[in-house]
Amino acid sequence: MKKYEALPMHVQFFLPILQALRELGGSATPSELKDKLIEIMKITEDKLEEKLKNGMYRIDNQITWSKIYLVRSGLLDVSDPDVLSLTEDGLSKELNEKDVLLIFKKIHRGFVTKKVKEKTEKHVDLEETAEKQPYAVELLELLRSLPPQGFERLCQRLLRSSGFKKVIVSGRSGDGGIDGEGILEINPLVSVKVIFQCKRYKDAVSVSYVRDFRGAMQGRAEKGIFITTGRFTSEAKAEAVREGTPPIELVDGDKLVELFEQRQLGLMRKVTYEVDNSFFDEYR
């Protein structure tokens, strides 16, 4: 991280994002990119815990802003909502710190609205303008406010909607952190027993919780799912995929929101429109 701290806050992630995507083969899911950035920039847990006034993690905000500028500069393609990929220029161009500053200044002039300009003149941090969708923040806060039994039953519903069968919530304490189990049918001939744990955390889930969960599921299932409204530390993520042990799928707050979106559970879709000016060109 220190290597890039000489740059303004809003461009510190430009070069690392390009590097990370190249090392990942030119494309990556948002979570893969974030994990790679943490590795490349050696971002500490303390930095990962930093939040803005709106409750968004600072690192997520910085990555979001960097992606916006890289897309507008023609280096990053986000046409696939699930995968970020480098454009031909993104793959071929070798940029330095001077280049990213020029990119930032050029796009910033046309990007910042009058309202944001007025705010920046008053020294309001531009980071505050890149937020999570309001419904995502509201949904996570609502999930965290649920009683333990209610959250467990909601996770049961989510797993059922995602294709799991015979999903049972144990509802028992002292079961090693296991909250329930289910069956995932891969095809008519192959099915996998899965054990899950669901915790309403606001901050980070440490590696010890993942280890304890794995110990509890040992010999009882072929796969585990750990669901949380918070996030997982880098060590927890590494433990979840450690070789020679049963795999554990980690579902953090961001992924949880995505699942609710995909299944349209507790969320009502709204359609909006924007004017297609090119359609009217022949009539002008």
Buried (B, 14 or more C-beta within 10 A) or exposed (E): BEEBEEBEBBBBBBBBBBBBBEEBEBBBEBBBBBBBBBEBBEBEEEBBBEBBEBEBBBBBBBBBBBBBBBBBBEBBBBEEEEBBBBBEEBEEBEBEBEBBBEBBEEBBEEEBEEEBEEBBEEEEEBBBBBBBEEBBBEBBEEBBEBEEEEBBBBBBEBBBBBEBEEBEBEEEEEEBBBBBBBBBEEEEEEBEBBBBBBBBBBBBBBBEBBBEBBEBBEEEBEBBBBBBBBBBBBBBBEBBEEEEEBEBBBBBBBBBBBBBBEBEBBBEEEEEEEEEEEEEEEEE
